[in-house]
Amino acid sequence: MKLSKLSMIAGFIIAFALIFELAAHADEMNQSTKISFSDAVQVPGRVLPAGNYQFVMAGDSSPNIVQIFNADGTELLATVQTIPTERARETDGTSITLAQRPDGKPDALVTWFYPGRQTGHEFLYSKREETELTQDAKQTFVGEHGMMVNSGASEAGN
C-alpha cells in the first residue's frame, strides 16, 4: 500500500516538472526583446525613428519572421523576413549588429540574437541594399532586455 502511494506521488512530481518545463520553454520560444534606439535605424522596407521597440519572433509556424512592435506592444510596425545565422559564442544579453551607413543614411539593422542563443536572425534586404550593406562597417552591441543602442557607442563584439 505504501509503495503504491509513493509511486503516485512520484508520478505527480514528474508530471508537474514536465508541465513546468514546457511552459518555461514556450516563453523562451517567443524571443521577445525590448530595444531602444537613440537614432533612426533602417530595417528592411522601413526606417524606424529613434525610440523604444519590441522585437518578437513570430512563432513556431514562421521561424524566420520577426515582428517589430511599438514600445508597449500594441501596434505592429514591421514584419521582417530573416534567415538563421550563427555566431561564435552566446551572450547573456541581446545582441544586434548595425551596418554604419554613409552619407547621413540611418544605420541598418543586420542581425538580432536573443540572449543565450547561438543561432539568431539575419535581416533580408533587397539585392541592391544587401550589396551596399556588405561594404559598410559593422558594429555589434550587446545589452540586457531594454538595451539602449547609440550609433556612436564603441564596439562590443559578438
C-alpha positions in Angstrom: 0.0 0.0 0.0 2.8 2.5 0.9 4.7 1.7 -2.3 1.5 2.5 -4.3 1.2 5.9 -2.7 4.9 6.6 -3.2 4.5 5.7 -6.9 1.5 8.0 -7.3 3.4 10.9 -5.6 6.4 10.4 -7.7 4.2 10.3 -10.8 2.6 13.7 -9.9 6.0 15.2 -9.2 7.3 14.1 -12.6 4.1 15.3 -14.4 4.3 18.7 -12.7 8.0 19.0 -13.6 7.2 18.2 -17.3 4.4 20.7 -17.4 6.6 23.4 -15.8 9.4 22.7 -18.2 7.1 23.0 -21.2 5.7 26.4 -20.0 9.2 27.8 -19.5 10.2 26.6 -23.0 7.1 28.3 -24.6 8.1 31.7 -23.1 11.7 31.3 -24.4 10.4 30.5 -27.9 8.7 33.9 -28.0 12.1 35.6 -28.0 10.6 39.0 -27.1 13.2 41.7 -26.6 12.8 45.4 -25.9 15.3 47.6 -27.7 15.8 51.4 -27.6 17.4 53.3 -30.4 18.8 56.8 -29.8 18.9 57.4 -33.6 16.8 56.3 -36.5 17.5 52.7 -37.7 16.7 51.1 -41.0 15.1 47.7 -41.2 14.1 46.0 -44.5 11.4 48.2 -46.1 11.2 50.8 -43.3 13.2 53.3 -41.2 12.3 53.2 -37.5 12.6 56.6 -35.8 14.6 56.9 -32.6 12.5 55.2 -29.8 11.6 52.1 -28.0 10.6 48.8 -29.7 9.7 45.2 -29.0 11.2 42.6 -31.3 9.3 39.3 -31.3 9.9 36.1 -33.2 6.6 35.3 -35.0 6.4 31.8 -33.6 6.8 28.1 -34.5 4.9 28.3 -37.7 7.1 31.1 -39.0 10.6 30.7 -37.5 12.1 33.2 -39.9 9.8 36.1 -39.3 10.5 38.8 -36.8 7.8 41.3 -35.9 8.6 44.8 -34.6 6.1 46.4 -32.3 5.9 49.8 -30.6 7.2 50.1 -27.0 4.0 48.7 -25.3 3.4 46.0 -27.9 0.1 47.4 -29.1 1.0 48.4 -32.7 2.7 46.2 -35.2 5.2 48.4 -37.1 7.0 45.9 -39.3 7.1 42.2 -40.2 10.6 41.3 -41.4 11.8 38.1 -43.1 15.1 36.7 -41.8 17.4 33.8 -42.3 19.0 31.9 -39.5 22.6 32.9 -38.8 25.2 31.6 -36.3 27.7 33.4 -34.1 30.9 32.2 -32.5 29.6 32.4 -28.9 26.4 33.1 -26.9 26.0 36.2 -24.8 23.9 36.8 -21.7 22.3 39.8 -23.3 20.5 40.7 -26.5 23.0 41.2 -29.4 22.4 43.3 -32.5 24.7 44.3 -35.4 24.3 47.5 -37.2 25.8 48.5 -40.6 27.1 52.0 -40.4 25.7 53.8 -43.5 27.5 56.6 -45.3 26.1 60.0 -46.4 23.8 60.5 -43.4 21.7 57.4 -44.0 20.4 55.7 -40.8 22.4 52.7 -39.6 20.8 49.4 -40.9 19.9 46.5 -38.6 21.7 43.5 -39.9 21.3 40.8 -37.1 19.5 40.2 -33.9 20.4 37.4 -31.4 18.2 36.6 -28.4 20.2 36.2 -25.1 21.8 32.8 -24.6 21.3 31.7 -28.3 24.0 30.9 -30.8 21.5 31.0 -33.7 19.9 34.3 -34.5 18.2 36.3 -37.2 19.8 37.9 -40.2 17.5 40.5 -41.8 16.9 40.1 -45.5 17.3 43.3 -47.6 16.9 43.8 -51.4 19.8 42.7 -53.6 20.9 46.3 -54.1 20.7 47.2 -50.3 22.4 43.9 -49.4 25.3 44.7 -51.8 25.7 48.2 -50.1 25.5 46.7 -46.6 28.3 44.2 -47.2 30.6 47.2 -47.9 29.6 49.2 -44.7 31.4 48.9 -41.4 29.6 46.8 -38.8 29.2 47.4 -35.1 27.8 44.9 -32.7 26.1 45.9 -29.4 25.3 43.5 -26.5 23.0 44.6 -23.7 20.2 43.4 -21.5 16.5 43.5 -22.3 15.7 47.1 -22.7 19.1 47.8 -24.1 19.9 51.3 -25.5 21.7 51.4 -28.8 23.7 54.6 -29.6 25.1 54.9 -33.0 28.3 56.4 -31.6 29.0 53.7 -29.0 32.1 51.6 -29.0 32.1 48.1 -30.5 31.1 45.3 -28.1 31.8 42.3 -30.4 29.7 39.2 -30.9 
